[in-house]
Amino acid sequence: MWHEDILGTIGNTPLVRVNRLTAGLPCTVLTKLEFFNPGGSVKDRIGVSMIDAAVEAGDLKPGGTIIEGTSGNTGVGLALAAIAGGYKCVFTTTDKQSPEKIAILRALGAEVIVCPTAVAPEDPRSYYSVARRLAEEIPNSVYLNQYDNLANTAAHIRSTGPELWEQTDGKVTHVFVGAGTGGTISGVATYLKQKNPDVKIIGVDPYGSVYYKYFHTREFDEEEIYPYVTEGVGEDILAGNMNFDLVDDYVRVTDKAAMLMTRRLCEEEGMFLGGSCGMAMAGALDWMREHAGELSEDDVAVVIMPDGGYRSLGKTYNDVWMQEHGFLEEEAVQTAATLVDQRPARADGRGLVSVAADTTLADAIELMRENAISQVPVMEEGDVVGGLVDQEILQVLIQDPDARAHLVCDIMGPPFPIVDGSSPVHEFARRLGSDNPAVLVRRGNGDLSILTRSDLIGTLGT
Ligand SMILES: Cc1ncc(COP(=O)(O)O)c(C=O)c1O
């Protein structure tokens, strides 16, 4: 059995049980893992659906250009479907998106225009406005507008909803969805409520989006809009695909809780997912814990997981990025100072070994031999003025055996780079290459220590 083209592999993504994070909850909790789609996200489903609808409506003709404002995943879904149908793609996206997402779009042959995030949707520079303008300027083009295009919701009525029903043998009772355009939540809700009106649909929103407050008050509150980092979910507009009447409850989650839960899904369940998945799971667990008294072992909750982790490697799974955003406690990140402290103490209890610039090379070699070290900083009046490295000493002695009598300052190389004690290891590890066998670590009190490549090898990952 084979598929006629890559589009045939879209959908029928697996449901996988969550086992550890759900400890103490009476019900079954399942994830719908949308990264199994060929483009890596739930949006593959709507790419085909919106293009087919545009062709049917006569809006897209052979050789035409597809234009869309996309956070990345929709672009991938559209680009896959465009390749199959022979269309060109031009996408507008925001500077909040991972570079990896933009690189994939370009790899699939799309033109990508990056627009600023921090402008209002009606601003001519916004990615919504640029997409609209391009659709007017480029002949034989169509702006698919995933926000208001109901072929988006239709894709989920046709595929995601029925899959959830069939894969749970009709036992699904709760579905948790982070909504962006609203296509997934509205489509899944439409289908499942037709099958069983008691199925509960719970939306999960990031702080900074208007949906949560709009659901609870039916008020569009601009005060709710502020930047957040969780990608693909929440909006600063009310998208046409978002049908609040089909939603039973709405919870919201901070960026920090979303990112930390994304990591826990990976560490505790082996699910390597994108940030909006952690958000959906954090919201689902909050809701289920709060409503635990109403849940029973017959309940089957599904959390929709829109995409996988590869596109978040530079962010959610990067300690430095997490710390810069205040999502990881300082001490959780390995720093230069913690590495120095973890290193086995020197047997003689002495601190940094150094040589004075006016020492002879012979004495410096003796000092390095006594201390069993391959590199040593050179000091002059308390300042680091150079570095001596055994490999370089060897080169000097091969060329001139009399060099032993020379002064260190005539032979030394440049000083080893100095890093701050609070520098995360990932930041300075890159500087320890063939040119730099060591870095000097300066503490808050001015004390210097040396960290070598072998120190790093000895302590990292232990
Ligand atoms: C990563 C991610 N999560 C969630 C969603 C939300 O899905 P929907 O637009 O169907 O509401 C999107 C949509 O762009 C997404 O890219």
The ligand as an SDF file (V2000), in Angstrom:
LIG
                    3D

 16 16  0  0  0  0  0  0  0  0999 V2000
    1.9160   25.9040   16.8240 C   0  0  0  0  0  0  0  0  0  0  0  0
    0.4640   26.1910   16.7330 C   0  0  0  0  0  0  0  0  0  0  0  0
   -0.3360   25.9100   17.7250 N   0  0  0  0  0  0  0  0  0  0  0  0
   -1.6510   26.1480   17.6820 C   0  0  0  0  0  0  0  0  0  0  0  0
   -2.2520   26.7410   16.6140 C   0  0  0  0  0  0  0  0  0  0  0  0
   -3.7200   27.0730   16.6460 C   0  0  0  0  0  0  0  0  0  0  0  0
   -4.5560   26.3990   15.7680 O   0  0  0  0  0  0  0  0  0  0  0  0
   -5.7690   27.1480   15.0720 P   0  0  0  0  0  0  0  0  0  0  0  0
   -5.2050   28.2150   14.1730 O   0  0  0  0  0  0  0  0  0  0  0  0
   -6.4770   26.0890   14.3010 O   0  0  0  0  0  0  0  0  0  0  0  0
   -6.6310   27.7570   16.1200 O   0  0  0  0  0  0  0  0  0  0  0  0
   -1.4160   27.0890   15.5930 C   0  0  0  0  0  0  0  0  0  0  0  0
   -1.9260   27.8490   14.5120 C   0  0  0  0  0  0  0  0  0  0  0  0
   -1.2400   28.5760   13.8290 O   0  0  0  0  0  0  0  0  0  0  0  0
   -0.0410   26.7930   15.6320 C   0  0  0  0  0  0  0  0  0  0  0  0
    0.7970   27.1160   14.6440 O   0  0  0  0  0  0  0  0  0  0  0  0
  1  2  1  0
  2  3  1  0
  2 15  2  0
  3  4  2  0
  4  5  1  0
  5  6  1  0
  5 12  2  0
  6  7  1  0
  7  8  1  0
  8  9  2  0
  8 10  1  0
  8 11  1  0
 12 13  1  0
 12 15  1  0
 13 14  2  0
 15 16  1  0
M  END
$$$$
